[in-house]
Amino acid sequence: MKSVVTAAFAIGLLSMAGCTSSKELNEKSARSLLKDLYAKVHYPIPVSIIAPLMTRVPVSYGTLVDTLKEKQVKENVAVYIVKRFVDANLVTETVDTVNYPNIHGKFRADPKSYCNYCFDEYELEMVPNTNHLKGVRSEQRQNESGQRHGDVTGVVEPTGLLSLGRDRFQYKEDGATAWLMDQDRYNITNYQGSTLSGTTVAVKWYTYAYSPELKAQIEKTQVPTFGGFGSAEQDTLNGGGYDIGEVSDLQLGITPTMASASFAWTASLNKIGKLVYQSDVPTGKGRVTFVRKPDETWVIKDWCVSNCVF
């Protein structure tokens, strides 16, 4: 997952020759200015690469990673990163077990007074080790010669509230009869079953969240918007810093008091950065502009490491 960033266009075509040595802007002094600047700049890693996985799931990320490795899925997909964060105690993993009614069997709708041959029936079963349902819905509608059959899937809550497609029901038992009670407020169709849930289904859930240590490393960063025009604030992780490499293409701008250059950089990764990128260290090429102050000393005006438009 190496980040390779290309430079944008240079400004101006004039030579820097003729500057005095004490106030000269050359590749060496430009690099020194950049190193001083980037000594205070963190290498940002978007929180969004792991944020969607900070949730509750029925399969641990450890198990999922083992499965992905067996299938030889590339290593730096998000779940691999989160698993490494869990191992480093940067993401917490909480395990709890929840019991759900074991809804299964056939459930047939109340008969229609206007159609003695019509029927509407669900045949359902629980998906093993989850709170999901699967099954088939069969219907014989009025004025239709053939029956309809379609696969259905759903989810049940511990309270027995379940969703089947767009329909919502409350599972309940009355003596030896099981019911799916329609939760629609207007067009109500209840379904009667003959098989009680019996023992509940225990489902193990895994909840993932940022640890206090990781939360402390989240900061607001201004990042370029698409196309490089403007910027937007984004939550990022402090992934380390920057090592500034060779400065090149040093050129004067439209006046002798302006200059621009390109520079190579390599991410200097900290603990978090190494967990994200491992040995695949990000590198790139950035752009920088300089201005000469009235005292004839050069300072950095603008800089960027990606999506540069100057």
Summary of the structure (lengths in Angstrom):
residues: 310
radius of gyration: 31.3
end to end distance: 26.5
largest distance: 102.5
contacts: 880
relative contact order: 0.23
helix: 17%
strand: 45%
